[in-house]
């Protein structure tokens, strides 16, 4: 039997840091914005990769710095527990 696969279009992911499709200049992510930072970490507390989040390279760099700052200030845990 020949199985047919459904053809699905890949939808480009939107950068979660961009506001209304416009990238903030200079690129800055507030370390106190815990809702955004929680979306960009997984349940184990690790930073989620660019491929999964859809971030651009510059915004991913700003996100990682903000997550590390929030961890240092004890706003986010280092691990997921």
MARBAVO-210612 format. One record per atom (N, C-alpha, C): residue number from 1; atom name; y, x, z. Coordinates in steps of 0.02 Angstrom, whole numbers. Layout:
MARBAVO-210612
  seq  atom       y       x       z
  NUM    CA       Y       X       Z
...
//
This chain:
MARBAVO-210612
  seq  atom       y       x       z
    1     N     -59      41       0
    1    CA       0       0       0
    1     C      62      43       0
    2     N     110      22     -37
    2    CA     174      58     -40
    2     C     222      24       9
    3     N     248      65      54
    3    CA     296      37     102
    3     C     367      49      78
    4     N     407      -1      83
    4    CA     476       5      62
    4     C     520      14     124
    5     N     565      62     119
    5    CA     611      74     174
    5     C     677      41     160
    6     N     707      17     212
    6    CA     773     -13     203
    6     C     825      43     194
    7     N     869      33     148
    7    CA     921      81     136
    7     C     981      63     180
    8     N    1000     109     222
    8    CA    1057      97     266
    8     C    1112     147     251
    9     N    1173     123     252
    9    CA    1230     167     242
    9     C    1249     199     308
   10     N    1267     263     304
   10    CA    1290     297     364
   10     C    1365     284     371
   11     N    1383     260     430
   11    CA    1452     245     444
   11     C    1483     305     478
   12     N    1540     327     454
   12    CA    1574     384     485
   12     C    1596     365     556
   13     N    1581     408     603
   13    CA    1599     395     672
   13     C    1673     409     681
   14     N    1705     370     724
   14    CA    1776     380     736
   14     C    1785     427     795
   15     N    1835     468     790
   15    CA    1851     515     843
   15     C    1876     476     904
   16     N    1842     480     962
   16    CA    1863     441    1019
   16     C    1929     464    1050
   17     N    1951     524    1034
   17    CA    2013     550    1062
   17     C    2074     524    1023
   18     N    2064     509     959
   18    CA    2120     486     918
   18     C    2143     417     940
   19     N    2209     407     939
   19    CA    2238     343     957
   19     C    2262     310     893
   20     N    2234     253     876
   20    CA    2249     216     815
   20     C    2240     259     753
   21     N    2190     302     753
   21    CA    2175     344     696
   21     C    2221     404     689
   22     N    2265     415     737
   22    CA    2312     472     734
   22     C    2293     521     789
   23     N    2284     584     769
   23    CA    2267     636     817
   23     C    2330     657     855
   24     N    2327     659     922
   24    CA    2386     680     960
   24     C    2402     753     949
   25     N    2466     768     943
   25    CA    2489     837     935
   25     C    2536     854     991
   26     N    2527     906    1028
   26    CA    2470     952    1027
   26     C    2408     917    1055
   27     N    2349     942    1036
   27    CA    2287     911    1057
   27     C    2278     920    1133
   28     N    2276     864    1168
   28    CA    2269     865    1241
   28     C    2231     804    1263
   29     N    2182     815    1306
   29    CA    2144     761    1336
   29     C    2156     765    1411
   30     N    2177     710    1441
   30    CA    2193     709    1512
   30     C    2129     712    1553
   31     N    2125     758    1599
   31    CA    2065     765    1640
   31     C    2058     708    1690
   32     N    2111     669    1700
   32    CA    2109     612    1747
   32     C    2085     548    1713
   33     N    2076     549    1647
   33    CA    2052     491    1610
   33     C    1976     489    1615
   34     N    1951     463    1670
   34    CA    1879     467    1684
   34     C    1838     420    1640
   35     N    1868     366    1615
   35    CA    1832     320    1571
   35     C    1813     355    1507
   36     N    1860     391    1477
   36    CA    1847     427    1415
   36     C    1797     484    1427
   37     N    1807     520    1480
   37    CA    1763     578    1494
   37     C    1692     556    1511
   38     N    1685     498    1542
   38    CA    1618     473    1557
   38     C    1581     453    1494
   39     N    1618     429    1443
   39    CA    1587     412    1379
   39     C    1562     474    1343
   40     N    1595     531    1355
   40    CA    1579     592    1319
   40     C    1531     637    1358
   41     N    1503     612    1412
   41    CA    1450     648    1448
   41     C    1389     602    1451
   42     N    1330     631    1453
   42    CA    1270     590    1457
   42     C    1253     576    1530
   43     N    1199     543    1543
   43    CA    1182     522    1611
   43     C    1161     581    1654
   44     N    1147     638    1624
   44    CA    1131     698    1662
   44     C    1193     739    1678
   45     N    1250     718    1652
   45    CA    1312     753    1666
   45     C    1330     806    1614
   46     N    1291     810    1561
   46    CA    1304     861    1510
   46     C    1355     835    1459
   47     N    1391     881    1428
   47    CA    1439     863    1376
   47     C    1401     846    1313
   48     N    1416     789    1283
   48    CA    1381     766    1223
   48     C    1408     803    1163
   49     N    1365     819    1116
   49    CA    1384     859    1058
   49     C    1428     821    1009
   50     N    1460     858     965
   50    CA    1504     830     915
   50     C    1469     784     867
   51     N    1407     800     852
   51    CA    1369     759     804
   51     C    1359     688     830
   52     N    1350     681     895
   52    CA    1338     615     923
   52     C    1402     577     938
   53     N    1455     613     958
   53    CA    1517     579     977
   53     C    1563     566     918
   54     N    1559     608     866
   54    CA    1603     601     809
   54     C    1670     635     818
   55     N    1676     678     868
   55    CA    1738     715     881
   55     C    1749     769     828
   56     N    1812     782     813
   56    CA    1829     840     772
   56     C    1823     902     816
   57     N    1825     961     785
   57    CA    1816    1023     823
   57     C    1871    1033     874
   58     N    1933    1020     854
   58    CA    1989    1030     900
   58     C    1986     981     959
   59     N    1968     918     945
   59    CA    1965     870     999
   59     C    1904     882    1044
   60     N    1849     907    1016
   60    CA    1791     923    1057
   60     C    1807     981    1105
   61     N    1846    1029    1081
   61    CA    1867    1085    1123
   61     C    1911    1060    1180
   62     N    1957    1014    1166
   62    CA    2001     986    1217
   62     C    1960     943    1266
   63     N    1911     907    1241
   63    CA    1868     866    1284
   63     C    1828     909    1332
   64     N    1800     964    1307
   64    CA    1759    1007    1350
   64     C    1802    1039    1404
   65     N    1864    1059    1387
   65    CA    1909    1087    1437
   65     C    1926    1034    1490
   66     N    1939     972    1468
   66    CA    1957     919    1515
   66     C    1898     902    1561
   67     N    1837     902    1534
   67    CA    1778     888    1576
   67     C    1768     943    1628
   68     N    1778    1005    1607
   68    CA    1770    1061    1654
   68     C    1824    1059    1708
   69     N    1885    1040    1690
   69    CA    1938    1033    1739
   69     C    1923     977    1788
   70     N    1898     921    1761
   70    CA    1882     864    1805
   70     C    1825     881    1852
   71     N    1777     920    1829
   71    CA    1723     942    1873
   71     C    1750     987    1928
   72     N    1795    1033    1911
   72    CA    1823    1079    1960
   72     C    1864    1041    2012
   73     N    1899     989    1991
   73    CA    1940     949    2037
   73     C    1898     896    2074
   74     N    1833     896    2063
   74    CA    1785     850    2096
   74     C    1796     778    2075
   75     N    1818     767    2014
   75    CA    1824     699    1988
   75     C    1761     678    1951
   76     N    1725     727    1923
   76    CA    1661     715    1889
   76     C    1609     760    1923
   77     N    1547     737    1925
   77    CA    1495     780    1954
   77     C    1472     833    1903
   78     N    1448     889    1929
   78    CA    1420     941    1886
   78     C    1352     919    1857
   79     N    1314     880    1897
   79    CA    1251     854    1873
   79     C    1254     778    1874
   80     N    1203     746    1848
   80    CA    1205     673    1840
   80     C    1188     633    1900
   81     N    1168     663    1954
   81    CA    1146     625    2012
   81     C    1202     597    2054
//
